[in-house]
Amino acid sequence: MQIGTLNQSQMMILESFAGAQDEQELNDLMDMLRNFYAQRLERELHRLWDDGTLDEEKLEQLRGEHLRVPSRHHSEVV
């Protein structure tokens, strides 16, 4: 895996995690990031529902789909 230059957002996140004083602060930062992405996902889902891209029929189709793919680690071990 090749790592390129970090952008400003990535640097800010790294600096925030590096500044965590203890495990509780680290957990709090992780919770904030999870909540941020959960809220962003929820807004996008609402947008897709409102514009008709997502509806009950499509949800039913997704329920039957197998969407997981093997992880890279798993495929390297096998």
N, C-alpha and C positions, 0 to 999 in steps of 0.2 A: 504494500500500500504506500502510495506516495502522498506526502503532505505538502501542500502549496502554502502560499502566503495567507495569513489569517486576515480577515476583514475587521473593520472597527467593532462590529457587534460581537464577533467571536473573541476579540481581545478583551472587551468589556466583561464578557461572561467568565473568561479565564481569570481575569483580575479579581472579579467578585468571589469566585470559588477559592482563589489563592488567599484572599483576605479573611476567609472564615476562621473565626477564633476557636471553635470547637465543633464537635459532631452535631450538636443541636443546631448551630448556625448553618452548617452544611446541609442538614436535612431541611431547614427552613428555605434555603435557596433552591434546593431541588423541588420542594413543594411549589414555590413560586413559579418556577419554569414549567412544571407539569400543569399548573392552573392556567398559565398563559396559553399553552398549546391546546388545552382542553377548551378554553373559551374561543380560541381562534377556530378550532374544528367545529364547535357548536354554531358559530356565526356562519361558517361556510355551509354547513348542513341546512341551516334555515334558509340561506340564500338559494341553495339547490332545490329545496322544497317549494319555496315561493315562486321560483321561475319555472317550475314544472319538470325540471331535470330529474328530480327524485320524487317518487310517489309510492303508494302502497304496493302497486304491482311490481315496481322495481325492487322494493325492499323484500318482497317475497322471493323474487329471483335471487337476490343476494344471499338470502338465508340458506339456499340450497347449494351455493357455490363453496368450493374449497379454495380459499384465497391465500392460504399460507404457503410459503415456499421454503424449502430446506435452507437453514442458515449456512453461511459460508463455512463456519467452523464444523458443522455436522458433515457437510459434503467433503471436507478435507480429511476427516477422520475415517469416513467410510471407504 
